[in-house]
Amino acid sequence: MVPEPFEIVVKRRDTTDTWTFELEPRSGEPLQFAAGQFTMLSAGGAGEVPISISGDPDRPERLVHTVRAVGLATRAICDADPGRVLGVRGPFGTAWPVDEVRGMDVVIGAGGIGLAPLRPALMSLLARREGYGRLVLMYGGRSPDQLLYPDELADWADRGFEVLVTVDSAGPEWLGHVGVVTRLVRRAELDWTATAAMLCGPEVMMRFMVAALVDQGAQGENIYASMERNMQCGIGHCGHCQLGPTLVCRDGPVYCWSELAPWLAIREL
Amino acid sequence: MKGLEELIADASVFAGLDSASLSLIAGCAGNEHVRAGTFLFQEGEQADRFYLIRHGAVSLEVHAPAAGSRVIETLGEGEVVGWSWLFKPFRWQFDARATAPTRLVAFDGACLRGKCDADHELGYQLMERFASAMLERLQATRLQLLDVYGNARASA
């Protein structure tokens, strides 16, 4: 429960309000984690927030987090510069089923900053490329300047991902796709019955994405989503992040959609 | 090389039509090729055609005096561009611009409307298919309007 000190060694600006940090543990002990897990991150007395790990699970020497400045705690983190020490607890939560979906085609469906929690899964899939069928990234953002990791998108495409990017709004200079991310589903001609999907983004986007995937023939038990609730303790004690009979910090954040769907049908849950 | 009838039959918007209907539709169609940057139509013009994209991409745009042009949606292979030809006052509401070299099947809207008036079964079949495509795009637009990436997910 006690935060470990991690020093910021690299800080990169991704968009107007989003930064990626690379952290090194003061203890020298790498933080081993699985793709999909999160830590509780804090900067001084501004409070703790759950932030998904966005680095490569095969390279745990540096802990990588992409953070969007939207509240007191995240603003304090985003204001911190290299050399500053942040508090880290974790890693916590469940992982993307990277091993379980071997042999299948895999769709990564990301919306906005939801690409950050999926980045470790994407890296793991690429590191074991021969173990999977087609790998397709469907990534939707608000506008071209709000897309995360633009250089890496090109690199992932070179290394075997089919990268489909769309934005909600753009000027005429943008030659890429404009439209909601769900519209990309129909364009990817996959054997949907043998395709696994991993989704992360705003909940409403994931709901519509699942509907589009199921319409195409994907099976609920092959669809996984990363959920966000009010995680505070991170270890299943405080109950703030309850979702149906589960606690997101302990039983999530990654859930199989067929287990999750009944609870999401209940409003305000 | 595929003939017009075959190209039309492959498009999802015409899926399931019998060969007689496909033949009637093909009678109002022709192939076109446009360069990147070409406007297929512009806002305010008479809507007397529509297009099926065979290869390439077309953006739907709206121009606002202070904000310049904004792309509302991009359409790609197998998708239909334009339905203002179906409804009065037959006037385009947006600009459509090819964003890449694009091959299209172009349809004469007035010709097809005439055939639909003469053959209501064909008219029903076409209207059903266009309504379905319009519904899909309406629902996508509603989701787009939610601006879900604006504030929904605070941090990764």
Contacts between the chains, C-beta under 8 A, distances in Angstrom:
chain1	res1	chain2	res2	distance
A	49	B	154	7.9
A	49	B	155	6.1
A	50	B	155	8.0
A	51	B	155	5.6
A	51	B	156	5.9
A	52	B	156	4.8
A	54	B	156	6.0
A	65	B	156	7.1
A	66	B	156	4.7
A	67	B	155	5.3
A	67	B	156	6.7
A	68	B	153	7.8
A	68	B	154	6.4
A	68	B	155	4.8
A	68	B	156	6.9
A	70	B	151	7.2
A	70	B	154	4.3
A	70	B	155	6.5
A	71	B	154	6.2
A	74	B	154	6.6
A	74	B	155	5.0
A	111	B	148	6.7
A	111	B	149	6.2
A	111	B	153	7.8
A	112	B	148	7.3
A	112	B	149	3.6
A	112	B	152	7.5
A	112	B	153	6.0
A	113	B	149	7.8
A	113	B	153	5.7
A	113	B	155	6.9
A	113	B	156	5.0
A	114	B	153	6.2
A	114	B	156	7.5
A	116	B	156	3.4
A	117	B	156	5.5
A	140	B	149	7.5
A	141	B	149	6.1
A	142	B	147	7.1
A	142	B	149	4.0
A	142	B	150	6.5
A	146	B	149	6.8
A	166	B	74	7.6
A	168	B	144	5.1
A	168	B	147	7.0
A	168	B	149	6.9
A	169	B	70	6.2
A	169	B	71	7.4
A	169	B	72	8.0
A	169	B	144	7.9
A	170	B	70	7.2
A	170	B	71	4.8
A	171	B	68	6.6
A	171	B	69	6.6
A	171	B	70	6.5
A	171	B	71	6.9
A	172	B	59	7.3
A	172	B	61	6.2
A	172	B	68	7.7
A	172	B	69	4.5
A	172	B	70	7.9
A	172	B	71	6.2
A	172	B	97	7.4
A	174	B	71	6.4
A	175	B	57	8.0
A	175	B	99	5.1
A	175	B	100	7.3
A	176	B	74	7.5
A	177	B	57	7.7
A	177	B	74	4.6
A	177	B	76	7.4
A	178	B	59	6.5
A	178	B	71	4.4
A	178	B	72	6.7
A	178	B	73	5.5
A	178	B	74	4.5
A	179	B	73	4.8
A	179	B	74	6.0
A	179	B	140	6.1
A	179	B	144	7.1
A	180	B	140	4.8
A	180	B	143	4.7
A	180	B	144	5.2
A	182	B	140	6.5
A	182	B	143	6.7
A	183	B	140	5.4
A	187	B	76	6.5
A	187	B	77	8.0
A	201	B	148	7.5
A	201	B	149	7.7
A	201	B	153	6.6
A	202	B	148	4.0
A	202	B	149	6.7
A	202	B	152	3.5
A	202	B	153	5.2
A	203	B	152	7.2
A	204	B	143	7.5
A	204	B	146	6.4
A	204	B	148	5.6
A	204	B	152	7.1
A	205	B	143	7.5
A	205	B	148	5.0
A	205	B	149	8.0
A	205	B	152	7.8
A	208	B	143	5.8
A	228	B	153	6.3
A	228	B	154	7.9
